[in-house]
Amino acid sequence: MLLLLLLQVLASCLWLGRTEVVTSFQSCPQFFFQKKPPNDALKPNNPAWICQRYNNQYHYATLYNRDLRIPVYSAYLYQPGPGKRPGSIWMVEPQLIGSDYSNTMQTETDLINQSNVTLEQISNSQAISQDYTNLNGLNRGHLNPSGHQPNNISRNATFSLTNIIPQNAKLNGGAWNKYEQKIMTAKTKGCKTTYVVVGAVPGNNYIANRRVNIPSYIWSSACCDTGKNRKRTWAVIAENNKNAVKTLRLGQLENMLTQFYGKGQVSLFHSDCPRK
């Protein structure tokens, strides 16, 4: 009888372990300077904290808005390496279906075939490829761009739909692309490690029958560790209906986001990263 009771307790513990809800980036703190993520002033009503896992490795971190089906922000290390942009093989996050599912991104087809789920189940709390068809003046915009990653595996990992927003096509291929590919290269000279947090402010419009929100603004911020007890920061923001990027100080961006979200003062990085 005692043995049976112990087995029941053990089974209960195992079941609870499988259904534990992840409410932090405890598995991937390395993507944040001093392991400190942005504060809760950006947290949506129905959030998901995702350590983006692919090929048995974490590549970046994303705070995801399940209701609007867009990322709030993605955080990563700026480590551009040689190689080409991979083909567009889009993936989803099984863990957003439920905590019993894998924490490794998969294609919709593989997830449906291997886990016996439906496309409707996948789509309940995240965007799917079908949402991004027949777009007018918009395309799939990466928050964490593949070109900022060191190798083919990490570049592939950026093709999760939890890292994607409906972005103005001219902005994505124009001023925003220039910032990602040229201005970031110039700004990171002398940096030993560059921590990046890039995000999107929700807007009033949607695609896919109001399933996926179209952000009103896209922003990016960085804290550069020079390795000499000195830190440098910078930030940019862009309206998602214009082909223009505005350069800001980190403190200016945080103040703007504070006004946009109205949930208290926004802090994107550890206090060691200068705001001016």
C-alpha positions in Angstrom: 0.0 0.0 0.0 2.8 2.4 0.9 4.6 1.6 -2.4 1.4 2.3 -4.3 1.0 5.7 -2.6 4.6 6.6 -3.4 4.1 5.7 -7.0 1.0 7.9 -7.2 2.9 10.8 -5.7 5.7 10.3 -8.2 3.3 10.2 -11.1 1.6 13.4 -9.9 5.0 15.2 -9.7 5.9 14.0 -13.2 2.6 15.2 -14.6 3.0 18.6 -12.9 6.5 18.9 -14.4 5.2 18.3 -17.9 2.5 21.0 -17.6 4.6 23.7 -16.0 3.9 27.0 -17.5 7.0 28.9 -18.5 6.8 32.5 -17.3 10.4 33.7 -17.8 13.5 33.4 -19.9 15.2 31.2 -17.3 16.5 28.8 -20.0 18.1 31.5 -22.2 19.2 34.5 -20.1 22.4 34.8 -22.2 20.6 36.9 -24.8 20.2 39.8 -22.3 23.0 42.0 -21.0 23.7 41.0 -17.4 21.0 38.4 -17.9 18.3 41.1 -17.4 15.3 41.1 -19.8 13.2 44.2 -20.4 10.8 45.0 -17.5 7.1 44.1 -17.4 6.0 47.5 -18.8 5.9 45.8 -22.3 4.2 42.6 -21.1 0.9 41.9 -23.0 -2.3 40.5 -21.5 -1.6 37.0 -22.8 2.1 36.6 -23.1 4.4 33.7 -24.0 8.1 33.7 -23.1 9.9 31.7 -25.8 13.5 30.6 -25.7 13.8 30.0 -29.5 15.2 26.4 -29.8 16.3 24.8 -33.0 18.7 21.9 -33.7 19.1 21.3 -30.0 20.3 24.8 -29.3 18.8 28.2 -28.1 19.4 31.0 -30.6 17.4 34.0 -29.3 14.5 34.9 -26.9 11.1 36.3 -27.8 8.2 37.7 -25.8 5.2 36.8 -27.8 1.7 38.3 -27.7 -0.7 35.3 -28.2 -3.8 37.5 -28.7 -2.3 39.7 -31.4 -0.2 36.9 -32.8 2.9 39.0 -33.1 6.1 39.3 -31.1 6.5 42.0 -28.5 10.2 41.8 -28.9 13.1 39.5 -29.8 16.4 39.6 -28.0 19.7 38.3 -29.5 23.4 38.7 -29.8 24.7 40.5 -32.9 27.1 38.0 -34.5 26.9 38.3 -38.3 28.8 35.6 -40.1 29.5 34.4 -43.6 26.8 32.7 -45.6 23.6 33.3 -47.6 20.1 34.0 -46.4 18.4 30.5 -46.1 15.3 29.6 -48.1 12.0 30.6 -46.5 11.1 27.4 -44.6 8.7 28.9 -42.0 8.3 27.3 -38.6 5.9 27.5 -35.6 6.2 26.9 -31.9 4.6 23.6 -30.7 4.8 24.8 -27.0 2.2 27.5 -27.7 -0.4 24.8 -28.3 0.2 23.5 -24.8 3.0 22.9 -22.3 3.0 19.1 -23.1 4.3 19.9 -26.6 7.9 20.3 -27.7 9.9 23.5 -27.0 11.6 23.2 -30.4 10.3 25.0 -33.5 9.0 22.9 -36.3 7.3 23.3 -39.7 3.5 23.1 -39.6 3.6 20.0 -41.7 6.0 18.2 -39.4 4.2 19.2 -36.3 0.8 18.0 -37.7 2.2 14.7 -38.8 4.4 14.0 -35.8 2.2 15.3 -32.9 -1.3 14.5 -34.3 -2.5 18.1 -34.0 -4.6 20.2 -36.5 -3.7 23.4 -38.2 -6.6 25.0 -36.2 -5.0 24.0 -32.9 -1.7 25.5 -34.0 -3.4 28.7 -35.1 -5.3 29.4 -31.9 -2.4 31.3 -30.2 0.1 32.0 -33.0 0.4 33.1 -36.6 0.6 30.4 -39.3 1.9 30.7 -42.9 -1.6 31.1 -44.3 -2.0 34.3 -42.4 0.7 35.9 -44.5 -0.7 35.1 -48.0 -2.2 37.7 -50.3 -0.6 40.7 -48.5 -1.0 44.2 -49.9 2.0 46.4 -49.4 3.2 44.3 -46.5 5.5 41.3 -46.2 7.0 39.1 -43.5 9.4 41.2 -41.5 11.9 39.6 -39.2 12.6 41.2 -35.8 15.7 39.2 -35.3 17.1 39.3 -38.9 18.9 36.2 -40.3 21.8 38.4 -41.4 22.8 39.1 -37.8 23.4 35.4 -37.1 26.7 33.6 -37.2 25.9 30.4 -39.2 23.3 28.6 -41.3 21.7 26.9 -38.3 21.1 30.1 -36.4 19.9 31.9 -39.6 17.4 29.1 -40.1 16.2 29.6 -36.6 15.1 33.2 -37.3 12.4 31.8 -39.7 9.9 31.1 -36.9 6.6 32.9 -37.3 6.9 34.0 -33.7 9.8 36.2 -34.9 7.7 37.8 -37.7 5.5 40.8 -38.1 3.5 42.2 -41.0 5.9 44.9 -42.1 5.6 47.6 -44.7 7.3 46.1 -47.7 9.1 49.3 -48.8 10.4 49.9 -45.2 11.5 46.2 -44.9 13.5 46.3 -48.1 14.6 50.0 -47.8 15.5 52.1 -44.7 15.1 49.2 -42.2 17.2 46.9 -44.3 19.9 49.7 -44.5 19.9 50.0 -40.8 20.2 46.2 -40.2 22.9 45.6 -42.8 25.0 48.8 -42.9 24.4 51.1 -40.0 24.6 48.3 -37.4 27.9 47.2 -38.9 29.3 50.7 -38.4 27.8 51.2 -34.9 29.2 47.9 -33.6 32.8 48.6 -34.4 34.9 48.2 -31.2 32.1 46.1 -29.5 33.2 42.9 -27.9 29.5 41.8 -27.4 26.4 43.6 -28.7 23.1 42.8 -27.1 20.0 43.7 -29.2 16.4 44.0 -28.3 14.1 44.7 -31.3 10.3 45.0 -31.1 7.0 46.1 -32.5 4.3 48.4 -31.1 0.8 47.1 -31.8 -1.4 49.1 -34.2 -5.1 49.4 -35.0 -5.1 47.3 -38.2 -4.9 43.6 -39.0 -4.4 41.0 -41.6 -5.9 37.5 -42.0 -9.5 38.4 -40.9 -8.2 40.3 -37.9 -6.1 37.4 -36.7 -2.7 39.1 -36.9 -2.0 42.7 -35.8 -0.1 45.1 -38.0 2.3 47.0 -35.8 2.2 50.8 -35.9 6.0 51.1 -35.1 9.1 48.9 -35.3 12.0 49.7 -33.0 15.5 48.4 -32.3 17.9 49.0 -29.4 21.4 47.8 -28.6 23.8 47.8 -25.7 27.5 47.3 -26.7 30.0 45.9 -24.2 33.5 47.1 -25.3 35.2 44.9 -22.8 36.9 47.9 -21.3 34.3 48.6 -18.6 32.6 50.8 -21.0 29.1 50.5 -22.6 27.6 52.2 -25.6 24.0 52.2 -26.6 21.8 53.4 -29.5 18.3 52.9 -30.7 16.1 53.5 -33.8 12.3 53.6 -34.5 10.3 53.5 -37.7 6.6 54.1 -38.4 5.3 51.0 -40.2 3.8 52.9 -43.0 6.8 55.0 -44.1 10.2 54.2 -45.5 12.2 56.1 -42.9 14.2 55.2 -39.7 14.8 57.7 -36.9 17.9 57.4 -34.7 17.4 57.9 -31.0 19.2 57.6 -27.7 18.2 54.6 -25.6 16.5 56.7 -23.0 14.5 58.5 -25.7 13.2 55.2 -27.1 12.3 53.9 -23.6 10.4 57.1 -23.0 8.5 56.8 -26.3 7.6 53.2 -25.5 6.5 54.2 -22.1 4.0 56.6 -23.7 2.8 54.0 -26.3 2.2 51.2 -23.8 1.0 53.2 -20.8 2.0 50.5 -18.3 4.8 52.3 -16.5 8.4 53.3 -17.3 9.9 51.0 -19.9 13.4 49.7 -19.2 15.0 47.6 -22.0 18.4 46.9 -20.6 20.3 46.7 -17.3 21.1 50.0 -15.7 24.8 49.7 -16.7 23.7 50.5 -20.3 23.7 54.3 -20.6 20.5 56.0 -21.5 22.0 59.2 -22.9 
